[in-house]
Amino acid sequence: MAGTARVELAAYGVADAEHQVERELRELWPEARVDLLEVARTLPEPRIVEEFAVRYRIRGTVPVDAESEADARRAAFRALRERFAGTRHDRIAWDAGPAAGGDSVHT
């Protein structure tokens, strides 16, 4: 399973924004691989605490018990939606990958 998303957050700089997002995602899904794709300031004027937009990709395996491939995909999507629900990362666009025929689910 893989997903991409963009979140906005307050941070003390680019490194802090990156660290916050990576830490939050690893707490939610420790086995996943996280790739930060883009970090950008959302406000033009400098401040001590700035607003950032961070775009990322998260990938990993979701073990599920199912009788068919379609049921396994549905169970994996459901497990990920539940895992990220109520967090700033609950808007991830999930994709089961090429083996799933390119199915994509936006939560």
C-alpha positions in Angstrom: 0.0 0.0 0.0 1.1 3.5 -0.7 -0.3 6.9 0.0 0.4 10.6 -0.7 -0.8 13.6 1.2 -0.1 17.3 2.0 -0.4 18.7 5.5 0.1 22.1 7.0 1.7 22.7 10.3 3.5 25.3 12.5 7.2 24.7 13.0 10.5 26.5 13.9 12.0 25.9 10.5 12.2 23.4 7.6 14.0 20.8 9.6 11.5 21.0 12.4 8.6 20.6 10.0 10.2 17.6 8.3 10.9 16.0 11.7 7.3 16.6 13.0 5.7 14.9 10.0 8.2 12.0 10.0 7.7 11.4 13.7 3.9 11.6 13.5 3.8 9.1 10.6 6.2 6.7 12.2 4.1 6.7 15.4 1.0 5.9 13.3 2.7 3.2 11.1 6.2 2.3 12.4 6.9 -0.2 9.7 6.2 2.2 6.8 8.7 4.0 4.6 8.2 7.8 4.6 9.5 10.0 1.8 9.2 13.8 2.1 8.5 15.2 -1.3 8.2 18.9 -0.7 8.4 21.3 2.2 7.3 24.9 1.6 6.6 28.0 3.7 3.0 29.1 3.4 3.5 32.7 4.5 5.9 35.1 2.9 7.0 37.0 6.0 9.6 35.4 8.4 8.4 34.5 11.9 9.8 32.6 14.9 7.2 29.9 14.3 6.3 29.6 10.6 3.6 27.8 8.8 4.7 25.0 6.4 3.1 22.7 3.9 4.7 19.3 3.7 3.9 16.9 0.9 4.9 13.2 1.5 4.5 9.6 0.4 4.1 6.7 2.8 4.5 3.1 1.8 4.3 -0.2 3.5 2.6 -3.6 3.9 -0.7 -4.0 5.6 -1.2 -7.6 6.8 -4.9 -8.7 6.5 -6.8 -11.9 6.5 -9.1 -12.2 3.5 -10.6 -14.8 1.1 -9.9 -12.9 -2.1 -7.5 -10.2 -3.4 -10.4 -7.7 -3.6 -11.4 -8.4 0.0 -7.8 -8.0 1.0 -7.6 -4.6 -0.7 -10.8 -3.4 1.0 -9.5 -4.7 4.4 -6.2 -2.9 4.0 -7.8 0.4 2.9 -10.2 0.1 5.9 -7.3 -0.6 8.3 -5.3 2.4 7.1 -8.3 4.8 7.2 -8.9 3.7 10.8 -5.2 4.0 11.7 -5.0 7.6 10.5 -8.5 8.8 11.4 -8.6 11.8 13.7 -5.1 12.9 12.8 -3.8 15.6 10.5 -2.9 12.8 8.2 -6.4 11.5 7.7 -6.6 12.8 4.1 -4.1 10.5 2.5 -4.9 9.3 -1.0 -4.2 5.5 -0.8 -3.2 3.3 -3.7 -2.9 -0.5 -3.6 -0.3 -0.4 -6.3 0.0 -2.0 -9.8 -1.0 -5.5 -8.6 -4.3 -4.0 -7.6 -5.0 -2.6 -11.1 -4.2 0.9 -10.0 -7.1 1.1 -7.6 -7.0 4.3 -5.5 -8.9 5.4 -2.5 -9.1 8.9 -1.1 -9.9 9.2 2.6 
